[in-house]
Amino acid sequence: MTTPAPAAPSRPLVLVTGATRGIGRAVAQELAADHDLVLGGRDASALAELAASLEEAGGAAPQLLAADLTDAAQVARAVEELGLAAGLDGVVHSAGILVPGTVEDLAPEDWARSFATNVTAVAELTRLLLPGLRARRGTVVTINSGSGYTAGAGGGAYAASKFALRALTDALRQEERPHGVRVVSIHPGRVDSDMQRQLRSFEDGAYEVEKYLRPESVAATVGLALRLGEDAVIESLNVRPRG
């Protein structure tokens, strides 16, 4: 009598927000070989292009979550349509915006915009996903920043939102520990990205790519956090350029 072959283990299912650019895109490429992905972003055509490129590289066909993360109703519909509350192994919150400016120059709507994307949207999406994350003892990863620890002139709105994001992850980590959900906060230094170009333009400084992290290096730390064995968690990780 022939013994049937054991069923192949299922691949972890992970949602990556901000997946079409910068660190988010690098995270999707990092995980595609051994994860099933849900790609999140505002631009449906850019998401479709990324999904096609990942498939061509040998990955499984990703699902797409095309939504404005600051629109709570829109996000709730997308999460329900994809059934993510039923089961999810991880979420990587990579979507974020930079709102530069001095306290003297920034208006209330600038502060609100910074917090809406960098903090409130993260909290609300996580809230919607918690049932699925708890069901699979999943992992929440937030892409924070060195600005989550220190602030400089002209960076108050961005740093304040990243300080708040660190507070959010610290609270979430304690709340979800009894449910088996791991919470990881990753704090990169300056990264070669569109956001860095925006920042350097605001600072009137040269774009010195050799002094910045590659998005792929940050993505490798996300992969490490998600692939870590069940017995451990990377709670917070600082990643800085080597030079």
Secondary structure, DSSP 8 states (H G I E B T S, - for coil): ------------EEEESSTTSHHHHHHHHHHTTTSEEEEEES-HHHHHHHHHHHHHTT----EEEE--TT-HHHHHHHHHHHTGGG--SEEEE-------B-TTT--HHHHHHHHIIIIIHHHHHHHHHHHHHHHTT-EEEEE--GGGT---TTBHHHHHHHHHHHHHHHHHHHHHGGGT-EEEEEEE-SBSSHHHHHHHHHHT----GGGSB-HHHHHHHHHHHHHS-TT----EEEE----
